[in-house]
C-alpha cells in the first residue's frame, strides 16, 4: 500500500504531462471516426426531448446531447445518424452495436446498468413519474384515480412504478399499454383512458403541444424518482469517459459562465484556469481520450451550456415553460453538478 501511495505521489508531482499522455482511439471512437457519423438512439417522437420539427430536423434536449457528442468527437454537430427507438428495442440497439449513444429520456436503474450490457454516463435530468388528466373529469389528485383506466408505454419504468404505487395505497386501475409514446398520447387524447402516466417533464411537454393545453391537468403527485442519463455499451471505458464528460462539460460551462456565444472569446481571453482547461487552452484533456484539445469547446459551441439547452426546450423560452427545480446546478439549490474537469 505504501508503494501505491508513493507511485501516486510521484505521478501527481510530475504534473499533467505524465497523467495525460495522448491516447490511441479505442474501438468505438475509431469506428465513429471511420464512418464519419455518430449513431444516436432517440425517441420515436417526444416533445421537448427528441422530435422532428416541421423541416424534419430533430429537436429537443436529447437530440442536443447527441449533437454535443458528435461535435466533441467529429468536430461537427450535424454528423449524427438518428435512430428513433421504442422502449422495447432501445436497449438491444445499443448492446447490439446499432448505435453508440442512447439519449432517450432513459432512467438509470440497477437492473439496466448491471444486467443489460449498458453503462449509464452522467445524470442530466432529475424527473419523477406523474399523471395527466382531463380537467373536465374533475380529478385533482392521484388518489382519485381509483378504478381509472391509465395509459402508459411498455418496456419502461412506468408500469412497475404504477403497480408499486397502487399496491401500496390500495388503488385499483385498468392498464392500457402501448409500445410507442405517440400511440399512448393519442389514446389518452381521444379518450381511450382516463389518465396518462409518464415522467412529469414529458407529460408537461405533451400537454403544451395539445391544441388546448388548459383542458388538461398535470397532477401534483410524483410517484417515483427518474434520473435520466445517456447510456453507452459496456466494454469501452474510453468511450464511456468521453460521453460522460461531454455531459459534465455542459454543466461545468453553465457554472463557469461559458455560453455558445462567448465560448471562443473565453477560450482565448479568460484568465480562469478552470475555463482554460474546459475549453482546451491548457491541460491536454482531449488528447488523453484520443481527441483534440478543442473537443469540449466544440460541444459547447454546438449546443450551448446546460442552461441554454434547458431554456430552449423546457424553460420559459419554450412551449413547455417547466421550472428547473431539481435540475438547477448544485450551487443554486439543485441536484446537477460536474466533478472538477482537470
C-alpha positions in Angstrom: 0.0 0.0 0.0 2.9 2.4 0.8 4.3 1.7 -2.7 1.0 2.5 -4.3 0.7 5.8 -2.5 4.3 6.6 -3.3 3.8 6.0 -7.0 0.6 8.1 -7.0 2.5 10.9 -5.3 5.2 10.8 -8.0 2.5 10.8 -10.7 0.8 13.9 -9.3 4.1 15.7 -8.6 5.2 15.1 -12.2 2.3 17.2 -13.5 -0.3 16.8 -16.1 2.1 15.8 -18.8 2.5 12.4 -17.3 -1.1 11.7 -16.4 -2.4 12.9 -19.7 -0.5 11.1 -22.4 -2.1 11.2 -25.8 -4.3 8.1 -26.1 -4.9 5.8 -29.0 -8.6 5.9 -30.1 -10.5 2.8 -28.8 -12.8 0.6 -30.8 -15.9 2.8 -30.5 -14.2 6.1 -31.2 -12.2 4.7 -34.1 -15.4 3.2 -35.6 -17.3 6.5 -35.3 -14.4 8.4 -36.9 -14.0 5.9 -39.7 -17.7 6.2 -40.5 -17.8 9.9 -40.0 -21.2 9.8 -38.3 -22.4 9.2 -34.7 -25.3 6.7 -34.4 -27.6 8.1 -31.8 -30.7 6.4 -30.4 -33.6 8.8 -29.6 -37.3 8.6 -29.1 -39.8 7.9 -31.9 -41.2 11.4 -31.0 -41.2 13.0 -27.6 -41.9 16.8 -27.5 -39.0 18.8 -25.9 -36.7 15.8 -25.9 -36.4 14.3 -29.4 -38.9 15.1 -32.1 -38.5 16.2 -35.7 -39.6 19.8 -36.4 -41.6 21.0 -39.5 -38.4 20.7 -41.6 -37.7 17.2 -40.4 -34.8 18.3 -38.2 -34.6 16.5 -34.8 -35.0 18.9 -31.9 -35.0 18.5 -28.1 -32.7 18.1 -25.1 -31.8 14.5 -26.0 -31.2 15.5 -29.6 -28.8 18.3 -28.5 -26.9 15.8 -26.3 -26.3 13.7 -29.4 -25.1 16.8 -31.3 -22.8 17.7 -28.4 -21.1 14.3 -28.5 -20.8 14.5 -32.3 -19.2 17.9 -32.1 -16.7 16.7 -29.5 -15.8 13.5 -31.4 -16.1 14.6 -35.1 -15.9 18.4 -34.8 -19.3 18.7 -36.5 -22.6 18.6 -34.6 -24.5 17.7 -37.8 -22.7 14.4 -38.2 -25.5 12.4 -36.4 -27.5 9.4 -37.8 -30.8 9.5 -35.9 -32.2 6.2 -34.8 -35.8 6.5 -33.5 -36.3 3.7 -31.0 -39.2 2.3 -28.9 -39.0 1.2 -25.3 -38.6 -2.4 -26.4 -35.8 -2.0 -28.9 -33.7 0.8 -27.5 -31.5 -1.4 -25.2 -30.9 -4.2 -27.8 -30.0 -1.5 -30.4 -27.3 -0.2 -28.0 -25.9 -3.5 -26.7 -26.0 -5.0 -30.3 -24.0 -2.2 -31.8 -26.6 -0.4 -33.9 -26.0 2.8 -32.0 -23.1 4.2 -30.0 -25.1 6.5 -27.7 -28.6 6.2 -26.3 -30.2 9.5 -25.3 -33.9 8.8 -24.9 -35.2 10.0 -21.6 -33.8 6.8 -20.2 -33.9 6.3 -16.4 -30.8 4.9 -14.8 -31.7 1.8 -12.8 -29.7 -1.0 -11.1 -31.0 -3.7 -13.4 -30.5 -1.7 -16.6 -26.9 -0.9 -15.6 -25.9 -4.3 -14.3 -27.9 -6.8 -16.5 -28.3 -5.3 -20.0 -24.7 -4.7 -21.0 -25.0 -0.9 -20.6 -23.2 1.8 -18.8 -25.0 5.0 -17.8 -22.8 8.1 -18.0 -23.8 11.3 -16.2 -27.3 12.2 -14.9 -28.6 15.2 -16.9 -32.2 15.4 -15.7 -34.0 14.6 -12.5 -37.6 13.6 -13.0 -40.4 11.7 -11.4 -43.5 9.8 -12.8 -46.7 11.8 -12.7 -50.2 11.7 -14.2 -52.0 13.8 -16.8 -55.8 14.0 -16.7 -58.6 16.0 -18.4 -59.8 18.9 -16.4 -63.4 18.0 -17.3 -63.1 14.8 -15.4 -62.8 16.6 -12.1 -59.7 14.7 -10.9 -57.4 16.9 -8.8 -55.2 14.3 -7.0 -53.8 10.9 -7.8 -55.9 9.2 -5.0 -59.0 9.9 -7.2 -57.7 7.6 -9.9 -59.0 4.5 -8.1 -60.8 2.4 -10.7 -59.4 4.6 -13.6 -58.0 3.3 -16.9 -54.4 4.6 -17.2 -52.4 4.7 -20.5 -48.6 4.2 -20.5 -45.9 2.7 -22.6 -44.4 -0.8 -22.2 -40.8 -1.6 -21.5 -40.4 1.5 -19.3 -40.1 2.1 -15.6 -43.7 3.4 -15.6 -45.5 0.0 -15.3 -43.6 -1.2 -12.2 -43.8 2.2 -10.6 -47.5 2.3 -11.1 -48.0 -1.2 -9.7 -45.9 -0.4 -6.7 -47.8 2.9 -6.0 -51.2 1.4 -6.5 -50.5 -1.7 -4.3 -49.1 0.5 -1.5 -52.2 2.7 -1.5 -54.8 0.1 -2.2 -55.8 1.7 -5.6 -57.2 -0.3 -8.4 -56.6 0.7 -12.1 -57.1 -0.7 -15.6 -53.8 -0.6 -17.6 -53.9 0.4 -21.2 -50.5 -0.3 -22.6 -48.8 0.8 -25.8 -45.4 0.2 -27.4 -44.9 3.8 -28.5 -45.3 7.1 -26.8 -47.2 8.7 -29.6 -49.7 5.8 -29.5 -50.2 6.3 -25.8 -50.6 10.1 -26.2 -53.2 9.7 -28.9 -55.1 7.1 -26.9 -55.3 9.5 -23.9 -56.2 12.4 -26.1 -59.1 10.5 -27.8 -60.5 9.3 -24.5 -59.4 5.6 -24.5 -58.1 6.1 -21.0 -58.9 8.3 -18.0 -55.2 9.3 -17.3 -51.9 9.2 -19.0 -48.8 8.4 -16.8 -45.2 9.1 -17.7 -42.4 11.2 -16.4 -43.7 14.6 -15.4 -41.5 16.6 -17.7 -42.7 14.5 -20.7 -46.3 15.0 -19.7 -45.7 18.8 -19.4 -44.3 18.8 -22.9 -47.2 16.6 -24.2 -49.8 19.0 -22.6 -48.1 22.0 -24.1 -48.4 20.5 -27.6 -52.1 19.9 -27.3 -54.4 22.3 -29.2 -56.0 23.4 -25.8 -53.4 22.8 -23.0 -55.7 24.3 -20.4 -58.1 21.4 -20.8 -55.5 19.1 -19.3 -54.2 18.9 -15.7 -50.8 17.6 -14.5 -51.5 16.2 -11.1 -49.2 17.4 -8.3 -48.1 13.9 -7.1 -44.8 12.3 -8.3 -44.7 8.5 -7.6 -41.0 7.8 -8.4 -37.6 9.2 -9.0 -36.3 9.1 -12.6 -32.7 10.2 -13.1 -32.0 10.4 -16.9 -28.6 9.5 -18.1 -27.1 8.9 -21.5 -26.2 5.3 -21.9 -23.3 3.5 -23.8 -22.3 -0.1 -24.2 -20.2 -2.0 -21.6 -16.7 -2.7 -22.6 -15.1 0.6 -23.9 -14.0 2.7 -20.9 -12.6 5.4 -23.2 -15.9 5.9 -24.9 -17.7 5.9 -21.6 -15.4 8.6 -20.2 -15.7 10.6 -23.3 -19.5 10.7 -23.4 -19.8 11.2 -19.6 -17.5 14.2 -19.6 -19.3 15.8 -22.6 -22.4 15.9 -20.4 -20.5 17.1 -17.4 -18.9 19.8 -19.6 -22.2 21.3 -20.4 -23.0 21.7 -16.7 -19.5 23.0 -16.0 -19.9 25.5 -18.8 -23.0 26.9 -17.2 -21.3 27.1 -13.8 -18.3 29.0 -15.3 -20.4 31.3 -17.5 -19.3 29.8 -20.8 -22.0 30.1 -23.4 -22.5 29.3 -27.1 -21.9 32.9 -28.0 -18.8 33.7 -25.8 -17.0 30.3 -25.9 -14.4 31.3 -28.5 -13.7 34.6 -26.7 -13.4 32.9 -23.3 -11.1 30.2 -24.7 -8.8 33.0 -26.0 -9.1 35.5 -23.2 -10.3 34.1 -19.9 -7.8 34.1 -17.1 -9.7 31.4 -15.2 -7.7 28.1 -15.0 -11.0 26.1 -14.9 -12.2 27.8 -18.1 -8.8 27.3 -19.8 -8.9 23.6 -19.1 -12.6 23.2 -20.1 -12.0 24.9 -23.4 -8.7 23.2 -24.3 -6.4 26.1 -23.9 -4.4 24.1 -21.2 -4.5 20.6 -19.8 -4.4 18.3 -22.8 -7.6 16.7 -21.6 -8.8 15.9 -25.1 -5.6 14.0 -26.2 -5.9 11.9 -23.1 -9.1 10.5 -24.6 -7.8 10.3 -28.2 -9.4 13.7 -29.1 -8.1 17.1 -30.0 -7.8 19.9 -27.4 -11.0 21.7 -28.5 -13.3 18.8 -28.0 -15.4 20.4 -25.2 -15.1 23.8 -26.8 -16.7 22.3 -29.9 -19.5 20.7 -27.8 -20.4 24.0 -26.1 -20.3 26.0 -29.4 -22.6 23.5 -31.0 -25.4 23.4 -28.5 -24.6 25.9 -25.7 -24.3 25.2 -22.0 -26.8 23.2 -20.0 -28.9 26.3 -19.1 -29.1 27.2 -22.7 -30.3 23.7 -23.7 -32.8 23.6 -20.9 -34.2 27.1 -21.7 -34.5 26.3 -25.4 -36.5 23.1 -25.0 -38.1 23.1 -21.5 -37.7 26.5 -19.9 -39.5 29.8 -20.0 -38.4 30.4 -23.6 -40.1 27.2 -24.7 -43.6 26.0 -25.1 -43.3 23.8 -22.0 -42.3 26.5 -19.5 -41.1 24.0 -16.9 -39.3 25.4 -13.9 -35.9 23.9 -13.4 -36.5 22.8 -9.9 -34.1 19.9 -9.0 -32.4 20.5 -12.3 -30.7 23.6 -11.2 -26.9 23.4 -10.5 -25.7 22.3 -7.1 -24.7 25.8 -6.1 -28.2 27.1 -7.0 -30.1 24.6 -4.8 -30.4 21.9 -7.4 -29.0 18.4 -7.9 -26.9 18.7 -11.0 -23.1 19.0 -10.8 -19.9 18.2 -12.6 -16.8 16.8 -11.0 -13.7 19.0 -11.5 -12.6 18.9 -15.1 -8.9 18.8 -14.5 
